[in-house]
Amino acid sequence: MSFSLTLFGEFLAFFILFCIPIFALISYKIGKRKTTMPGVLAFVGGCLAVFPLFGLIFIALLALKQDLPKTSPYAH
């Protein structure tokens, strides 16, 4: 049985292109709660999705970051 490296490369390229918008969206959603610049985090998360392991580590570290304090108009 022969194994085609071209097919494997196409699958890998598709997987990476599929991960980029997903990682960017997850980074943006988490970044809205954790920082004041979620757009920059979405860009960095999308760029790191080229290497999915780095993207997952970035999202994990972002999830562990403390949330921004909630501002309430009734707080003293």
N, C-alpha and C positions, 0 to 999 in steps of 0.2 A: 504494500500500500504506500503510495507516494504522498508526501506532505508538501503542500504548496506554501512557500514563504510569502509569495505575493498575496495570497488570500489572508494569511495571518497579518501581514502589514496593513492591508485594507481594514481588517477588523480592528486592529490597534488604533489606526487613525480615526475610524468612526467612533470608537469608544472615547478617545480623547476629545474629539469635537463634540461629543454628546455630554461629556463631563464639564466642559467650560461654562456653558450657561447655567447648568445646575449648581455648580460650586459658586458662581458669581451671585446667583439668586439667594442661596443659603447665606453667603457672607453678607449680603445686603440686609437680609431680614434680621440676622443676629446683630449686625453693626448698628441698626437703627436703635436697638435697645442698649447697646454697650458703649457707643461712642457718638461724637457729634459729626463725624464724617463718614457716613455709610457708603457713599459713592466710591471713595478711595478704597475702602475695604473690599467692595464688590470687584473693583478693577484688579486689586492684588489677588483676591481669591480666584478670579478668572484666569489670571496669568499663571498662578501656581497650579491650576488644573492641568496644565500641560504635563506635569509630573504628578499624577493623582495622589501619590503618597504625601507629597509636600502640601497639596491642597487639603487633604484630610487632617494633617497635623495643624495647619493654619486654622481650619474651622474648629478643631478641638481646643486650641489655645484661645481662640476668640470666644468660644462658649464658656470657658472657665474664667474669663475676665468678669469683673464686677459690673453690675448694671449701673447706669447713670441714676443719680438720685431723682426721684419723681418730684416735680415742682407742682405745687398745688396753690391755687389762689387763696385758699383758706389757711395755709400754713403761716405760723407766726415767726 
